[in-house]
Amino acid sequence: MPTVVILGAAGRLGQVLVPAFAAAGWRVLAQSRKPLPAELSRLSGVQQLACDALDRAPLHAGARGASVVINALNPPYHQWERQALPLAQAAQVLAHGLGALLMLPGNVYNYGSKLPVRLTPDTPEVGDTSKARIRIEIEQRMAEAPGLDSVVLRAGDFFGGSGRGSWFDLVVASRLDKGRVVYPRPLDRMHAWAYLPDLAQAFVKLAEQRERLRGHHRLHFAGHAVEGQVLLKALQALLDKPLRAASLPWPLIRLAAPLMPSWKAIAEMRYLWERPHRLEEEALRKLIGEPAHTPLPVALSESLAALGMAPGRREAGPQPA
Ligand SMILES: NC(=O)c1ccc[n+]([C@@H]2O[C@H](COP(=O)([O-])OP(=O)(O)OC[C@H]3O[C@@H](n4cnc5c(N)ncnc54)[C@H](OP(=O)(O)O)[C@@H]3O)[C@@H](O)[C@H]2O)c1
């Protein structure tokens, strides 16, 4: 039975990767500090590695036999400067020691604040924001590590799955019960989203190609590239009621940024809502065939249901940041 270690298994992506790999017949070693959600730990083939990703001895002992390591760790937004590199390094050392393929869910930060519309794995990377510099360094270390096989699968903003804290649940869907879609604006710019169950399938299919993935690879997952107005209309149709678009209070966020590190981190990301962008996935297709692509209305419906906000369900609402 092939074995995968998922670092950050209780996170947004991790919680979706665990059942996807288990359903595909993998033995899943699911690392997390907090307890795994019960529905995951009950799955056949899933075993929790209850330790900190930085705690080398128990992690390395528990991960024995794995042929794939997925780094789905993510420090809080405003602590990236201090924590992102050590966490990435821990994942890299683990994969190297196991002789395993290291997989990293990449993001679009690498292309900097003036990113072009069309993003391919060859688009030049520009470290003109602190987060871009960190991500570029993480990937560069992976590429340059002698003897390490690694792949970055780059995707847009996550939605779907039961994890909380994404732009989708904290912002876009946060006022649906009040008849509003909060969109960081403007509404006519294409924005890249990744529906997590589809992205998890792409990870499984890629991991199945482990033997072909020697050296370092960078691949893009297209997901759903849509303008704000398309998202608004899709949510309107789904909820069968008129919705108004509201913006984020950017001036207030900027004003509070020096006092609130998490708001500062959010303010730094504003450019991604102003620069239209989409990811091109030809290279991924060559390796795994047509990636899973749930139609947008279905993906949105499932995402709202997972947040307890589907029409007809009790509206639990997203948790605050
Ligand atoms: N979110 C997005 O929209 C998005 C889009 C594209 C790419 N990505 C990338 O995908 C990866 C996963 O993102 P995510 O949103 O799924 O992550 P997440 O839910 O924010 O966090 C994943 C896990 O990281 C662990 N973690 C956080 N800080 C830690 C620390 N200091 N030490 C050890 N573990 C720590 C936590 O696990 P425990 O507390 O259980 O230990 C947490 O559940 C990241 O590399 C992210 O940049 C994210």
The ligand as an SDF file (V2000), in Angstrom:
LIG
                    3D

 48 52  0  0  0  0  0  0  0  0999 V2000
   -5.4590   29.1550    1.5780 N   0  0  0  0  0  0  0  0  0  0  0  0
   -5.3480   29.3900    0.2820 C   0  0  0  0  0  0  0  0  0  0  0  0
   -6.2100   30.0110   -0.3410 O   0  0  0  0  0  0  0  0  0  0  0  0
   -4.1440   28.8560   -0.4740 C   0  0  0  0  0  0  0  0  0  0  0  0
   -4.0720   28.9890   -1.8780 C   0  0  0  0  0  0  0  0  0  0  0  0
   -2.9650   28.4520   -2.5540 C   0  0  0  0  0  0  0  0  0  0  0  0
   -1.9480   27.8120   -1.8540 C   0  0  0  0  0  0  0  0  0  0  0  0
   -2.0570   27.7220   -0.4950 N   0  0  0  0  0  0  0  0  0  0  0  0
   -0.9750   27.0550    0.2420 C   0  0  0  0  0  0  0  0  0  0  0  0
   -1.4370   25.7770    0.6920 O   0  0  0  0  0  0  0  0  0  0  0  0
   -0.7650   25.4430    1.9110 C   0  0  0  0  0  0  0  0  0  0  0  0
   -1.8120   25.0450    2.9560 C   0  0  0  0  0  0  0  0  0  0  0  0
   -2.6790   26.1380    3.1460 O   0  0  0  0  0  0  0  0  0  0  0  0
   -4.0010   26.0190    4.0690 P   0  0  0  0  0  0  0  0  0  0  0  0
   -4.7740   27.2690    3.8110 O   0  0  0  0  0  0  0  0  0  0  0  0
   -4.6420   24.7060    3.8410 O   0  0  0  0  0  0  0  0  0  0  0  0
   -3.3360   26.0560    5.5030 O   0  0  0  0  0  0  0  0  0  0  0  0
   -4.0090   26.3290    6.9660 P   0  0  0  0  0  0  0  0  0  0  0  0
   -5.2980   25.6690    7.0380 O   0  0  0  0  0  0  0  0  0  0  0  0
   -3.9300   27.7990    7.2270 O   0  0  0  0  0  0  0  0  0  0  0  0
   -2.9050   25.6660    7.9260 O   0  0  0  0  0  0  0  0  0  0  0  0
   -2.5030   24.3240    7.7960 C   0  0  0  0  0  0  0  0  0  0  0  0
   -1.9220   23.8080    9.0740 C   0  0  0  0  0  0  0  0  0  0  0  0
   -0.6140   24.3500    9.3120 O   0  0  0  0  0  0  0  0  0  0  0  0
   -0.3110   24.0270   10.6820 C   0  0  0  0  0  0  0  0  0  0  0  0
    0.5200   25.0880   11.2510 N   0  0  0  0  0  0  0  0  0  0  0  0
    0.2930   26.3920   11.2580 C   0  0  0  0  0  0  0  0  0  0  0  0
    1.2790   27.0380   11.9240 N   0  0  0  0  0  0  0  0  0  0  0  0
    2.1200   26.0900   12.3590 C   0  0  0  0  0  0  0  0  0  0  0  0
    3.3080   26.1160   13.1230 C   0  0  0  0  0  0  0  0  0  0  0  0
    3.8440   27.2500   13.5620 N   0  0  0  0  0  0  0  0  0  0  0  0
    3.9200   24.9470   13.3980 N   0  0  0  0  0  0  0  0  0  0  0  0
    3.4050   23.7840   12.9510 C   0  0  0  0  0  0  0  0  0  0  0  0
    2.2730   23.6950   12.2380 N   0  0  0  0  0  0  0  0  0  0  0  0
    1.6440   24.8390   11.9350 C   0  0  0  0  0  0  0  0  0  0  0  0
   -1.6620   23.9320   11.4240 C   0  0  0  0  0  0  0  0  0  0  0  0
   -1.8270   22.6060   11.8760 O   0  0  0  0  0  0  0  0  0  0  0  0
   -2.0820   22.1640   13.4130 P   0  0  0  0  0  0  0  0  0  0  0  0
   -2.4410   23.3760   14.1870 O   0  0  0  0  0  0  0  0  0  0  0  0
   -3.1380   21.1270   13.3380 O   0  0  0  0  0  0  0  0  0  0  0  0
   -0.7930   21.5530   13.8020 O   0  0  0  0  0  0  0  0  0  0  0  0
   -2.6860   24.1820   10.3350 C   0  0  0  0  0  0  0  0  0  0  0  0
   -3.8360   23.3990   10.4420 O   0  0  0  0  0  0  0  0  0  0  0  0
    0.1000   26.6690    2.2540 C   0  0  0  0  0  0  0  0  0  0  0  0
    1.3950   26.4990    1.7590 O   0  0  0  0  0  0  0  0  0  0  0  0
   -0.5730   27.7830    1.5060 C   0  0  0  0  0  0  0  0  0  0  0  0
    0.2780   28.8760    1.2140 O   0  0  0  0  0  0  0  0  0  0  0  0
   -3.1150   28.2050    0.2010 C   0  0  0  0  0  0  0  0  0  0  0  0
  1  2  1  0
  2  3  2  0
  2  4  1  0
  4  5  1  0
  4 48  2  0
  5  6  2  0
  6  7  1  0
  7  8  2  0
  8  9  1  0
  8 48  1  0
  9 10  1  0
  9 46  1  0
 10 11  1  0
 11 12  1  0
 11 44  1  0
 12 13  1  0
 13 14  1  0
 14 15  2  0
 14 16  1  0
 14 17  1  0
 17 18  1  0
 18 19  2  0
 18 20  1  0
 18 21  1  0
 21 22  1  0
 22 23  1  0
 23 24  1  0
 23 42  1  0
 24 25  1  0
 25 26  1  0
 25 36  1  0
 26 27  1  0
 26 35  1  0
 27 28  2  0
 28 29  1  0
 29 30  1  0
 29 35  2  0
 30 31  1  0
 30 32  2  0
 32 33  1  0
 33 34  2  0
 34 35  1  0
 36 37  1  0
 36 42  1  0
 37 38  1  0
 38 39  2  0
 38 40  1  0
 38 41  1  0
 42 43  1  0
 44 45  1  0
 44 46  1  0
 46 47  1  0
M  CHG  2   8   1  16  -1
M  END
$$$$
